[in-house]
Structures are given as C-alpha cells and as structure tokens.
C-alpha cells in the first residue's frame, strides 16, 4: 500500500494516500488501495522466498580481502556438508566452523577457476580428510571430482544440480538447490553486475546466453548467491536481476558492446592465483602460503 502513517486522530489511525490531498482513515485507504491497480501483488509474488527444508543448513562466509563469498551447506541429519568457493587464506577458519558444528565435509567445490584468490579446496582436503575437491571438467583444472552440465552433487538428503554457465570463463558453473529455491552463480551473475569477459577465454555472447538460459530461466523468487560483492549486499533474486541488472537488462548486442568497452585493469592477483588454482590450490603457491600451510601440505 502506498501510504504512510502520519498520526492518530480520535483514536483512529490516519494515513496519507499520495494521490489524495487529505488524510484518510485506514479503512478508507485500504478500500481505495484494494480497488486501485497496484504492482504490490506482483512484487510480493515475485519476491516471496521459498522456505528451506528443516534439515537444510546454510551459512554465508566472507573474505574481506578479495570480497569473496563462500557458502557452507549441509544436511542436518546426516551431517554431510559442501563448501562452495572457499579461499585458501581462510581455510583454517572454514575447517574450524565445520568441525565446531559437527559436520562432515563431503565436497569442496569451485564455481570456476578463480583469478582473484587461491582456492581453499586443496588445503581443506588436508585439514578435513575424507573430503573431495570438485570443479568443472571444462575448467581443465586438477580436482578429485569433475562435473559437467546436468550432474548432481548429493549431500545427505539434499541435491545440488550443476548448470554450465560459461562466459566469464569456459569452466564456470552455477550450482542449484531446487528444493531450497537457491542458486550459487559464481562470477557469471553478480548482484547488479556480472563477471568480466576479457580474460580466461571470456566471451560476452556466451555469458549473456548462460545467464538467460540457465539462471534467468529459474523461478523469479529463487535467491541467487554470487561469488563476490563489493557493495555489502548479501544476495539477490532472479526477479531483481531481470528487472534491475544494468547490463543484463539490455539486448545481447548492447550487452556485448558494454562488456567489450569496460577497459578494466589487469587482475591484481591473477599471476598468483591461476597457477595454484590449476592444481587445486595444492601446488605453485606463493611463498607466504607455502610457509603457512607447510605442515599440512608436506608430502
């Protein structure tokens, strides 16, 4: 309702309706509102969140240096867990959280081969024996398990579908938990943005198609969790990005023109990150990381 509370007169709540220059009683305003065309119902239906299952655990984690979000999901009955896009610098933190919660890490997965941080999947394998690293086959990176479009990762009673969403890199995937109404989009789709397409086999046409065919095709009220955000926003929805994303609300031709003219700086961490991420964050580490995890990574 497009009204705002302005006070009480004779014990009656009074509201101000923008189209009328005098205050109305709440009952009058409500009657007028119900009879008036309004986008509120549409908005509510588009943003109504799907309630997660009682046995589904979710925790969002953050790396302040690279502005990377990592996500821990688990089945509360079996205790099996998956962590998505862990960062090597915070592997100790993640392992401690998993241990404190009594969870059993099954998979450490990447949405793609990152260029702005080193993955924590390799170190987490060592810290939490029995877990496996996961990345897409198309990424051509080392991992215990490779996935492709249509594959399913199971943890306890829950499932996570793999959807290939190349464009930022060839190996980008989005992980979808349909029952919970959530998807982890990596760098393919960010909040009011998207991943750059000017390195690592990036291609704006492919990214546009990936978003529209694999992410925007999900129900409008699905919540989307990206690999990064630089403005302090935690998540978004399919509906929001369809309506407000300044790049992806454009035609494909306009989008390609935008992406080809961003003139972004060379990624600051790419020369450190890519060599290590090609081998699961286990080798080719910078000296400070080798020193930090020498007891864990020793042969």
N, C-alpha and C positions, 0 to 999 in steps of 0.2 A: 504494500500500500504506500502510495506516495504522500505520506502525511508525517507530521512531526508533532510531538507533544509540546503544547505551549502553556498549559496550566490547568487549574481546576476552578470552575465557577459553579456555586451552589451544589457542591459535591458531585458534579458531572464532569467527566473528562472531556476536555476540549481539544480538538485537533485543527490543524490548518491544512487545507487542501489547496495546492498551488494554483489550480485553475479558477478558484473562487476567492473573492476578496474578503470574505467574512468567515469567522471561525464556525465550525460545525460540531455538533455532538458526535461522539464516536460512532453511535448507531447510524446517524445520518451519513457520515463519511464512509462507513463500511458499506452501507447500502449503495451509495454512489460508486464506490470502488468496484463492487461486485458487478454493477451494470456497465462499467466502463471497460473498453478494450485495454488490456494491460499485458506487458511482457513478463509479469511476475510469475505466472503459472508456468510459462515456458522456461524461464530461468530456473525455477525450482526443479522442474523435471530433468533439466539438463545437468544440474549440479548435485542432485541427490546422491549421496555416496552409498556405495554398496557396503553393507556391513561385513566385516571379515569374520571368518569362522571362529568359534570359541577356542579351537585348538590350533589357531594360526598365530604365531608370534612374529612381530615386526619391530625392528629398531633401525633408525636412521643415524648414521655416523658421519663425521665431517673432518676433513683435513684443512686446516686454516692456511697452509702454505699454497697448495695447488687448488684450493676451493673445490676439492673432490668430495662427492658424497659416496659413502659406502653403505651397503644395506645388509642387515642380518635378518634372515627369515628362518623360521623353524616350525616344526610340528611339536606342540607341547606334550603330546602323548609319547611319541617315540623318541623325542629329543633330537631327532636328526635336523641338521641346520645347513644352510647355504649362506655364504657371504659373497656379495657382489661388488666388484671393483675395489678390493682392498688396496691400501697404499703401504709400501714397504716400511716407511718411516713410522707407521703406527701399527705394525704387525703385533708388537707386544701388547698394546692396548686391546686390540681385537681379540687376541688369544686369551687375555685375562677376562674379558667380558664373557666370552664363550664358556670358559672354564667356570667362572662365578655362577653363571646361570645353569650349569649342569648340562649343557648342550653337547652334542656330538657332531663336530663339523664333518659333513659328508663331502661337500664341494666348495672350493674357492673359485669363483668364475669371473671372467672378464667380459665386458660388453664389446671390447675391441682391444687392439694393441695400442696402448696409450703413448702419447708423445710428451705429456706434461708431468708425469711422475712414473716411478718404477712400481710395478705391481707387487703386492704383498703375497701373492699366491704361493710362490716358492718357499718363502720363509714360514708361512703358516703351515705348509705341509710338514715342515721340520718341527715346528713348535707343537703341532697337534697331529701326531702320527695317525695314519689311517684315512686322512682326508686326501682328496684328489684335486688337482688343478684342472680347470676347464677353459677352453677358448674355442672359437670357431675354426673349422678347417680352413676356411678362406683366408684367415689371418696369416697362415703359414708360420705360426709361432709354436714353440715347444709347449706341450701340456700332457698331462696324463690322459685326458679325455678330450676329444674333439667333437664338436657338434655342428649340425647344419640345419637349414630351414626345415621346420616340422618336427624336429626332435623334441623329446620330453625329458626333463630332469625331474626325478621324483625324490621327495624327502618326506618320509612318513606317509601320511595320508594325502599329501598335497603334491601338486604337479605344476611345473613351470614350462611353458611352451617356448621354443626357440623360434624367432622370426628373423630371417635375414633382412637387414636394413642397411645395405651398403650405400656409400656416397661420401661420408666423411672419410672412411677408409673402406677397402674392399671387404674387410672382415667384420664389419660392425653387425651386431645382432641386438635385438630387443627381446627381453625375457618377459613373458606374460603369465600372470596368475589369474586365470579367467574367473575362478570361483570367488576370488577376493576382489575382483574389479580393479586390479593394479597392473602396471607395466613399468619395466625399468628400461629406459630408452637410450642409455649411454650418452654419446655425443651426437647421435643422429638428430634427436629433437631435444632442445633445451627449453627453459621457460622463457617464452617470448623471443626465442632465437633458435639457432641450430649450429652444429659443428662446422668448422671451416672446411673448404674443399680444395685447398690449393697445395696439398702435400699428401703423401702416403696414398697414392692412387685415388685421391679425392675426385669426385665428379658431381657437379651440381644437379645435372639432369637425373642421375641415379638417386641422389639424396631426396630430391623432390618426389620422385616416384615411390621411394621407400616409405616416406612419411605418409603419403596419401593412400598407398595400397596396404601398408602393414600397421600403421599407427592410427591414422585418422579413420580407418575402417572399423576400429573398435567402438564399442558403445560410447556415446558422448559423456557419460558420467564416470568412465574409467579414470582413475587417478594415475598420473604419469610422474615418474621419479627419474630425473636425469642424472648424469654422472657429475655434473657441475652446476653451480650457480654462483654468480658474482655479486648478487644484489640482496642476499639474505632471504630469498624465497625458498620454501621447502619443497613444494610440489605444485602441480598444475593438473588440469583435466583435458581430455580430448576436446571437449566443447570450448574451453577457454582458448586453446591454441588455434582451433579452427577460426575463432572469432577475432582474436587479438594478436596473434603472432605477426609481427610487422613484415616478416619475409615470406612466410608460408601462406599468407592470405592473398598473395599476389599470383598472377598466372605463372606458368612454368617459364615462359620467356622472360618475364620481369624478374623472377627469382634468379635465373641464370645470370642475367645482367648484373644484379646486385652482388651475387657471390663472386663473379669474375672481376669485380672492381672494389673489393674491400681493402686491398693493399695493406694486408696485415703484416706485422713484424715477424721475423723468423722465430719460431718457438724457442724459448729460452732453455728448456730442459731436454729438447729432442735428442741432442747428441749423447746425452747420458741415458735417457730413458729407453730409446729404441733398441740399442744393442742388448740391454739387460732384459727388456720385455720380450725379445725374440726367443729368449731361453728361460721364460717363466720366472724371471727375477732371481734366478739362482746363480748366474754367472755374469761376467762382464760388468760387475758392479763398480761404482766409483769407490775410491779408497776408504772414504768415511763409512760407507755401508759394509764394505768387507770387514772393517775393523769392528763395527758394531755387532755384526752377526757371525763373527769368525767361529765362535764356539758352536753355533747352530749349523753353519754351512760347511764345516770341515768334512772331508771325505770319510 
